[in-house]
Structure formats: structure tokens, C-alpha cells
Amino acid sequence: MKIIRLFFLITLLVAVSCSQSGKKPPINPVWPVEKANAWQEMTGWQNGCNFLPSTAVNALEMWQTDTFDPVTIDRELGWAEDLGFNVMRVWLNSLVWKSDPEGFKGRINDYLAISSKRGIGTMFVFFCDCWNPDSKPGPQPEPLPGVHNSQWAQDPSCDLRTDTASLYTWLEEYVKDIIGTFKDDPRVLIWDLYNEPGASRHGNESLPLMKNIFRWAREINPSQPLTVGIYNLRLHDINAYSIANSDVISYHNYNDVPQHSIYINLLKLYGRPLICTEWMARHFNSKFQNILPMLKRENVGSMNWGLVAGKSNTIYKWGEPIPDGSEPEPWFHDILRPDGTPFDQIEIDTIKAVNRRE
């Protein structure tokens, strides 16, 4: 398995090299390596979580007017601050913007006020190809008992993707409006333009949208870096385009130390800062006790999956539902219970030690 993974990564390196040699420069080009590394030097080592408040089942519920929950957000980010976390990866949603652009931007500003008060920067995520294909604004369905991310929704909703001429017109306005509004906001650390493109759309069907969002973002030219993460080594065209156009290289890895190290060692060949934007799956031996110290030692940014267990049901393992909703042992993701107590005190001690919050 390690040899296979190494083969795919070497293939990716070759593909990226070919992509870079033949591409036309964008309006505002990818940051030089020196600028990207200066950004990392300025911001320091980033350690935090993928964040969804425990009261939200998906990004629509997090951001819509009736269900935006600043009280819970403040409380849970306070717990993150106590652990020494300094960044959160947070999903936006295009349908919320389409329904209420100014209100949505106001709530983003409210979120940023809370997070910055806690000393926490933000990586915002735009598009996502994971889990349920279609979504609608309004009240969101309740989570299915014991099912991992049972109501997480892809963005843009797949029922809108057949008419790309119409879809891309307002998606461009959405992306440019959000990035343009916060392009120089120091509370925004980085823009993650597309989470796992092709994950549920069979490979390169998502490549045109990814190319467009990079172009739209470059036309705004934010002061923050842009990235799209590597997550599936078999998606060569998507991976090559991601690396060739990202200012900072990000990736997902839920494996143990030996396999995770392969990613780090080969992606370091590009000379750019690295951020692991998804990791931590206890069933796969991707744990705070072994992975987090390695990421700190390698100066790779860290964003594990999940902070507080809640409506996302990410304490349950992928593909292994517990229909009666009883608590799994161990949890798959997440760190804290809804009252702020830890799933595992040893993990808390490890996080605080790495973050120098002993």
C-alpha cells in the first residue's frame, strides 16, 4: 500500500510539473514561493479544527438567519481558545448568500468578531462535493440517529449543476462578493476554495468549477492566500491543478504516522507552506497523541475534524451507522461533549502540551 501511494504521489509531481509548464498565467498569478513562506513566518504555526457549532446540522443551518447561533459559537470557540487553538476551518454556503447576501455577510462579520475575540483566525471554505447532493434553503432536516454527517450537503447543490451558464453567473458574483468584502480582513487567515472536488461527482466533472473559482478569486486578488486541498491521489488532473494554483498547499490525511509522513515529505518538495486541513480518525490510528506532535515538528498546519459533538454526528464512523444513536466507542471524530467535557482527557493534555497550554 505504501508503494502504491508513493507511486501516485510521484505521478502527481510529474503531472503538476507538466501543468505548470503549459499553463497561461492568471490575471493575478500564484504567489511566489518566497511570499507564501513569508506569510507562514508571519502567521506562525496554525493549529485548530474544522468547526461547525454543535447546534447546526450543516452549513445552511449554521448561517441562515433563524438558526445562526452566536451564543453557542462563542461558548464553543471559548473552549477552543482554552485548548490553545488559533484557527478554525469554517464552511460558507452559496444558497444562504443567494437568499440574503447582505445578511449573510453581516453574520460572517459577527462570526469573525467572536473568533477574533478568542484569538482564532479563520479559513473559510466555499464549495464542497461531499455527502448529500441536493439542498434547499429553509429549515434543515434533523440528523439521522447514529449516521455520520447525515445531513451535510454539497455546495453548490447538485440539482443546480446541470445549467452551468446560469449557475456560474451567480456563483461568480457570490465568490467575488464574499472575497471582495473580506479580502483585506486580518481575521480571515486563508481561503479554501473547494473542499474535495470530485468526491461525489466521479473525478474530473468538478474540474471546470474549480478552475473558475480560482479565476474569480484571483481577479479579486485578496491579501490572504488561496488553496484547494489534495485528498485523493487518483484524481491526477484535479490534484495537478490544485497544486499549480494554490499559494499554500493543503491536504487531507486520516492515516497513521508512516503513511501521513509520505504526504508531508513529498508535498514539501514544492517548497511551500503545508496545512493538513482534515485529519484525526481514531479508528485509523490518526490521533492527537501521534499525529499532532508530528505536524508541529514538521511545521505543518493542523486542522483536525471536529470540536464539539453535535448534530453533525461525526462521532460515528463513516459507513458504520448505529441506528439507535447510542454512543460509539471510540468516537470517530470530535473532541468535546456538548457540555465542554472531553471525550478523552489524555487527548486534551496532549493538545494543551503541544500548544503550550499546560
SEDREN-594879 format. One record per residue (C-alpha): residue number from 1; residue in three letters; x, y, z. Coordinates in nm, 2 decimals, padded with zeros to 4 digits. Example, Ala and Ser with C-alpha at 12.3 -4.5 7.8 and 13.67 -1.06 7.14 Angstrom:
// SEDREN-594879
k_r_x_y_z
1_ALA_01.23_-00.45_00.78;
2_SER_01.37_-00.11_00.71;
***
This chain:
// SEDREN-594879
k_r_x_y_z
1_MET_00.00_00.00_00.00;
2_LYS_00.28_00.24_00.08;
3_ILE_00.45_00.17_-00.25;
4_ILE_00.12_00.23_-00.43;
5_ARG_00.07_00.56_-00.25;
6_LEU_00.42_00.67_-00.33;
7_PHE_00.37_00.58_-00.70;
8_PHE_00.06_00.80_-00.71;
9_LEU_00.24_01.09_-00.54;
10_ILE_00.53_01.07_-00.78;
11_THR_00.28_01.06_-01.07;
12_LEU_00.12_01.37_-00.92;
13_LEU_00.45_01.55_-00.91;
14_VAL_00.51_01.49_-01.28;
15_ALA_00.15_01.60_-01.36;
16_VAL_00.19_01.92_-01.17;
17_SER_00.52_01.99_-01.35;
18_CYS_00.36_01.94_-01.69;
19_SER_00.06_02.16_-01.58;
20_GLN_00.29_02.44_-01.47;
21_SER_00.50_02.43_-01.79;
22_GLY_00.20_02.47_-02.02;
23_LYS_-00.04_02.70_-01.84;
24_LYS_-00.12_03.06_-01.91;
25_PRO_-00.06_03.30_-01.62;
26_PRO_-00.38_03.42_-01.45;
27_ILE_-00.47_03.79_-01.41;
28_ASN_-00.31_03.78_-01.07;
29_PRO_-00.06_03.50_-01.06;
30_VAL_00.00_03.24_-00.79;
31_TRP_00.21_03.38_-00.50;
32_PRO_00.58_03.33_-00.54;
33_VAL_00.72_03.07_-00.30;
34_GLU_00.90_03.34_-00.11;
35_LYS_00.58_03.53_-00.05;
36_ALA_00.40_03.22_00.07;
37_ASN_00.68_03.13_00.31;
38_ALA_00.68_03.49_00.44;
39_TRP_00.31_03.46_00.51;
40_GLN_00.38_03.14_00.71;
41_GLU_00.65_03.31_00.90;
42_MET_00.42_03.60_00.99;
43_THR_00.12_03.39_01.09;
44_GLY_00.31_03.12_01.27;
45_TRP_00.21_02.76_01.33;
46_GLN_-00.16_02.71_01.29;
47_ASN_-00.35_02.45_01.49;
48_GLY_-00.72_02.42_01.51;
49_CYS_-01.03_02.23_01.40;
50_ASN_-01.29_02.20_01.13;
51_PHE_-01.57_02.39_01.30;
52_LEU_-01.95_02.36_01.29;
53_PRO_-02.14_02.46_01.61;
54_SER_-02.30_02.16_01.78;
55_THR_-02.64_02.31_01.71;
56_ALA_-02.60_02.30_01.33;
57_VAL_-02.65_02.00_01.11;
58_ASN_-02.48_02.16_00.81;
59_ALA_-02.35_02.50_00.68;
60_LEU_-02.70_02.62_00.58;
61_GLU_-02.82_02.57_00.94;
62_MET_-02.51_02.74_01.07;
63_TRP_-02.55_03.06_00.86;
64_GLN_-02.93_03.11_00.80;
65_THR_-03.09_03.40_00.99;
66_ASP_-03.33_03.18_01.20;
67_THR_-03.06_02.93_01.31;
68_PHE_-02.74_03.14_01.33;
69_ASP_-02.63_03.08_01.69;
70_PRO_-02.37_03.32_01.82;
71_VAL_-02.42_03.22_02.18;
72_THR_-02.31_02.86_02.10;
73_ILE_-02.04_02.97_01.87;
74_ASP_-01.89_03.19_02.13;
75_ARG_-01.91_02.92_02.40;
76_GLU_-01.75_02.66_02.18;
77_LEU_-01.48_02.88_02.05;
78_GLY_-01.41_02.97_02.41;
79_TRP_-01.34_02.61_02.47;
80_ALA_-01.11_02.60_02.16;
81_GLU_-00.93_02.91_02.30;
82_ASP_-00.87_02.72_02.63;
83_LEU_-00.71_02.44_02.43;
84_GLY_-00.47_02.68_02.26;
85_PHE_-00.63_02.65_01.92;
86_ASN_-00.57_02.95_01.69;
87_VAL_-00.76_02.87_01.37;
88_MET_-01.09_02.72_01.26;
89_ARG_-01.19_02.59_00.91;
90_VAL_-01.55_02.70_00.85;
91_TRP_-01.78_02.63_00.56;
92_LEU_-01.98_02.91_00.39;
93_ASN_-02.28_02.83_00.17;
94_SER_-02.39_02.98_-00.16;
95_LEU_-02.76_02.93_-00.11;
96_VAL_-02.75_03.14_00.21;
97_TRP_-02.58_03.42_00.02;
98_LYS_-02.83_03.39_-00.27;
99_SER_-03.12_03.43_-00.04;
100_ASP_-02.97_03.71_00.17;
101_PRO_-02.64_03.85_00.06;
102_GLU_-02.61_04.14_00.30;
103_GLY_-02.75_03.95_00.60;
104_PHE_-02.51_03.66_00.53;
105_LYS_-02.21_03.90_00.52;
106_GLY_-02.33_04.06_00.84;
107_ARG_-02.34_03.72_01.01;
108_ILE_-01.99_03.64_00.87;
109_ASN_-01.87_03.96_01.03;
110_ASP_-02.04_03.86_01.36;
111_TYR_-01.87_03.52_01.35;
112_LEU_-01.53_03.69_01.28;
113_ALA_-01.59_03.93_01.57;
114_ILE_-01.64_03.63_01.80;
115_SER_-01.35_03.43_01.67;
116_SER_-01.10_03.71_01.67;
117_LYS_-01.20_03.79_02.03;
118_ARG_-01.09_03.44_02.11;
119_GLY_-00.76_03.48_01.92;
120_ILE_-00.87_03.24_01.65;
121_GLY_-00.82_03.30_01.28;
122_THR_-01.05_03.16_01.01;
123_MET_-01.01_02.95_00.70;
124_PHE_-01.33_02.99_00.50;
125_VAL_-01.44_02.71_00.26;
126_PHE_-01.66_02.78_-00.04;
127_PHE_-01.76_02.48_-00.24;
128_CYS_-01.79_02.11_-00.13;
129_ASP_-01.86_01.78_-00.31;
130_CYS_-01.92_01.57_-00.01;
131_TRP_-02.23_01.38_00.12;
132_ASN_-02.59_01.47_00.02;
133_PRO_-02.61_01.60_-00.34;
134_ASP_-02.91_01.84_-00.31;
135_SER_-03.01_02.11_-00.06;
136_LYS_-03.26_02.38_-00.01;
137_PRO_-03.27_02.70_00.20;
138_GLY_-03.51_02.70_00.50;
139_PRO_-03.54_02.46_00.79;
140_GLN_-03.29_02.17_00.76;
141_PRO_-03.38_01.81_00.82;
142_GLU_-03.30_01.66_01.15;
143_PRO_-02.99_01.43_01.17;
144_LEU_-03.05_01.06_01.12;
145_PRO_-02.97_00.88_01.45;
146_GLY_-02.62_00.73_01.46;
147_VAL_-02.53_00.83_01.10;
148_HIS_-02.21_01.03_01.02;
149_ASN_-02.28_01.37_00.87;
150_SER_-02.63_01.26_00.77;
151_GLN_-02.75_01.60_00.66;
152_TRP_-02.43_01.75_00.53;
153_ALA_-02.50_01.90_00.18;
154_GLN_-02.28_01.96_-00.12;
155_ASP_-02.24_02.31_-00.24;
156_PRO_-02.34_02.41_-00.50;
157_SER_-02.65_02.18_-00.48;
158_CYS_-02.62_01.92_-00.75;
159_ASP_-02.97_01.99_-00.88;
160_LEU_-02.84_02.33_-00.99;
161_ARG_-02.53_02.20_-01.17;
162_THR_-02.69_02.09_-01.50;
163_ASP_-02.73_02.46_-01.61;
164_THR_-02.37_02.58_-01.56;
165_ALA_-02.43_02.90_-01.76;
166_SER_-02.69_03.02_-01.51;
167_LEU_-02.52_02.87_-01.21;
168_TYR_-02.17_03.01_-01.28;
169_THR_-02.31_03.36_-01.33;
170_TRP_-02.44_03.39_-00.98;
171_LEU_-02.16_03.18_-00.82;
172_GLU_-01.91_03.42_-00.96;
173_GLU_-02.10_03.71_-00.81;
174_TYR_-02.11_03.52_-00.48;
175_VAL_-01.74_03.44_-00.46;
176_LYS_-01.64_03.78_-00.57;
177_ASP_-01.87_03.95_-00.32;
178_ILE_-01.75_03.75_-00.02;
179_ILE_-01.38_03.76_-00.10;
180_GLY_-01.41_04.12_-00.21;
181_THR_-01.57_04.22_00.12;
182_PHE_-01.31_04.04_00.34;
183_LYS_-01.01_04.05_00.11;
184_ASP_-00.80_04.26_00.35;
185_ASP_-00.96_04.15_00.67;
186_PRO_-00.68_04.02_00.91;
187_ARG_-00.94_03.80_01.08;
188_VAL_-00.95_03.58_00.77;
189_LEU_-00.64_03.37_00.75;
190_ILE_-00.68_03.19_00.42;
191_TRP_-00.94_03.10_00.16;
192_ASP_-01.01_02.73_00.09;
193_LEU_-01.19_02.75_-00.24;
194_TYR_-01.32_02.39_-00.29;
195_ASN_-01.34_02.10_-00.04;
196_GLU_-01.27_01.76_-00.21;
197_PRO_-01.37_01.85_-00.57;
198_GLY_-01.48_01.53_-00.74;
199_ALA_-01.55_01.34_-00.42;
200_SER_-01.91_01.27_-00.52;
201_ARG_-01.91_01.37_-00.88;
202_HIS_-01.68_01.10_-01.02;
203_GLY_-01.34_01.26_-01.07;
204_ASN_-01.29_01.55_-01.31;
205_GLU_-01.65_01.66_-01.35;
206_SER_-01.57_01.92_-01.09;
207_LEU_-01.26_02.05_-01.25;
208_PRO_-01.43_02.32_-01.46;
209_LEU_-01.59_02.47_-01.14;
210_MET_-01.26_02.46_-00.96;
211_LYS_-01.08_02.64_-01.24;
212_ASN_-01.35_02.90_-01.24;
213_ILE_-01.33_02.97_-00.87;
214_PHE_-00.96_03.01_-00.88;
215_ARG_-01.00_03.26_-01.16;
216_TRP_-01.28_03.45_-00.98;
217_ALA_-01.07_03.47_-00.66;
218_ARG_-00.75_03.58_-00.85;
219_GLU_-00.95_03.86_-01.01;
220_ILE_-01.03_03.99_-00.66;
221_ASN_-00.67_03.94_-00.56;
222_PRO_-00.71_03.90_-00.18;
223_SER_-00.43_03.97_00.07;
224_GLN_-00.49_03.62_00.21;
225_PRO_-00.36_03.31_00.03;
226_LEU_-00.57_03.07_-00.18;
227_THR_-00.57_02.69_-00.16;
228_VAL_-00.76_02.37_-00.26;
229_GLY_-00.66_02.06_-00.07;
230_ILE_-00.53_01.73_-00.21;
231_TYR_-00.73_01.43_-00.08;
232_ASN_-00.75_01.16_-00.34;
233_LEU_-00.42_01.07_-00.51;
234_ARG_-00.61_00.92_-00.81;
235_LEU_-00.76_01.25_-00.92;
236_HIS_-00.45_01.35_-01.12;
237_ASP_-00.59_01.64_-01.31;
238_ILE_-00.77_01.79_-01.01;
239_ASN_-00.46_01.75_-00.79;
240_ALA_-00.22_01.89_-01.05;
241_TYR_-00.44_02.20_-01.10;
242_SER_-00.48_02.24_-00.72;
243_ILE_-00.11_02.24_-00.65;
244_ALA_-00.02_02.45_-00.95;
245_ASN_-00.27_02.72_-00.85;
246_SER_-00.25_02.72_-00.47;
247_ASP_-00.05_02.97_-00.28;
248_VAL_-00.03_02.74_00.02;
249_ILE_-00.06_02.36_-00.03;
250_SER_-00.32_02.19_00.18;
251_TYR_-00.42_01.83_00.20;
252_HIS_-00.63_01.57_00.39;
253_ASN_-00.49_01.26_00.55;
254_TYR_-00.67_01.03_00.80;
255_ASN_-00.39_00.77_00.82;
256_ASP_-00.13_00.68_01.08;
257_VAL_00.22_00.84_01.11;
258_PRO_00.41_00.63_00.84;
259_GLN_00.15_00.69_00.57;
260_HIS_00.09_01.05_00.67;
261_SER_00.46_01.12_00.66;
262_ILE_00.47_01.02_00.29;
263_TYR_00.23_01.30_00.21;
264_ILE_00.44_01.55_00.40;
265_ASN_00.78_01.45_00.26;
266_LEU_00.67_01.47_-00.10;
267_LEU_00.45_01.78_-00.08;
268_LYS_00.74_01.96_00.09;
269_LEU_00.92_01.93_-00.24;
270_TYR_00.72_02.22_-00.37;
271_GLY_00.88_02.45_-00.10;
272_ARG_00.55_02.60_00.00;
273_PRO_00.38_02.60_00.34;
274_LEU_00.17_02.30_00.42;
275_ILE_-00.16_02.27_00.61;
276_CYS_-00.33_01.94_00.68;
277_THR_-00.69_02.07_00.67;
278_GLU_-00.85_01.73_00.77;
279_TRP_-00.72_01.46_00.99;
280_MET_-00.79_01.27_01.31;
281_ALA_-00.98_00.94_01.29;
282_ARG_-00.93_00.73_01.59;
283_HIS_-01.02_00.41_01.42;
284_PHE_-00.73_00.46_01.17;
285_ASN_-00.47_00.54_01.44;
286_SER_-00.48_00.91_01.34;
287_LYS_-00.48_01.05_01.69;
288_PHE_-00.37_01.36_01.88;
289_GLN_-00.11_01.16_02.06;
290_ASN_00.08_01.06_01.75;
291_ILE_-00.02_01.29_01.46;
292_LEU_-00.03_01.63_01.63;
293_PRO_00.33_01.63_01.76;
294_MET_00.45_01.52_01.42;
295_LEU_00.26_01.81_01.25;
296_LYS_00.41_02.06_01.49;
297_ARG_00.76_01.91_01.45;
298_GLU_00.73_01.93_01.07;
299_ASN_00.58_02.28_01.08;
300_VAL_00.26_02.16_00.90;
301_GLY_-00.05_02.35_00.99;
302_SER_-00.31_02.13_01.16;
303_MET_-00.69_02.13_01.14;
304_ASN_-00.84_01.81_01.28;
305_TRP_-01.20_01.71_01.21;
306_GLY_-01.44_01.84_01.47;
307_LEU_-01.45_02.02_01.80;
308_VAL_-01.78_01.96_01.98;
309_ALA_-02.00_01.66_01.93;
310_GLY_-02.34_01.76_01.79;
311_LYS_-02.59_01.74_01.51;
312_SER_-02.33_01.65_01.25;
313_ASN_-02.30_01.31_01.42;
314_THR_-01.93_01.29_01.33;
315_ILE_-01.86_01.09_01.64;
316_TYR_-01.99_00.80_01.43;
317_LYS_-01.76_00.63_01.18;
318_TRP_-01.81_00.66_00.80;
319_GLY_-02.03_00.39_00.67;
320_GLU_-02.10_00.23_01.01;
321_PRO_-02.42_00.37_01.15;
322_ILE_-02.56_00.29_01.49;
323_PRO_-02.93_00.32_01.43;
324_ASP_-03.03_00.35_01.80;
325_GLY_-02.80_00.66_01.83;
326_SER_-02.60_00.51_02.12;
327_GLU_-02.25_00.65_02.18;
328_PRO_-01.98_00.47_01.98;
329_GLU_-01.65_00.35_02.14;
330_PRO_-01.43_00.51_02.05;
331_TRP_-01.56_00.83_01.89;
332_PHE_-01.46_00.86_01.52;
333_HIS_-01.41_01.24_01.53;
334_ASP_-01.47_01.54_01.77;
335_ILE_-01.30_01.63_02.10;
336_LEU_-01.56_01.76_02.34;
337_ARG_-01.91_01.68_02.46;
338_PRO_-02.18_01.94_02.43;
339_ASP_-02.12_02.05_02.79;
340_GLY_-01.75_02.10_02.72;
341_THR_-01.61_01.79_02.89;
342_PRO_-01.36_01.58_02.69;
343_PHE_-01.41_01.25_02.53;
344_ASP_-01.06_01.16_02.64;
345_GLN_-00.86_01.36_02.89;
346_ILE_-00.53_01.23_02.76;
347_GLU_-00.61_01.40_02.42;
348_ILE_-00.68_01.73_02.60;
349_ASP_-00.35_01.70_02.78;
350_THR_-00.17_01.63_02.45;
351_ILE_-00.33_01.92_02.27;
352_LYS_-00.25_02.16_02.55;
353_ALA_00.11_02.04_02.57;
354_VAL_00.16_02.08_02.20;
355_ASN_00.00_02.43_02.22;
356_ARG_00.20_02.51_02.53;
357_ARG_-00.11_02.54_02.74;
358_GLU_00.00_02.30_03.02;
***
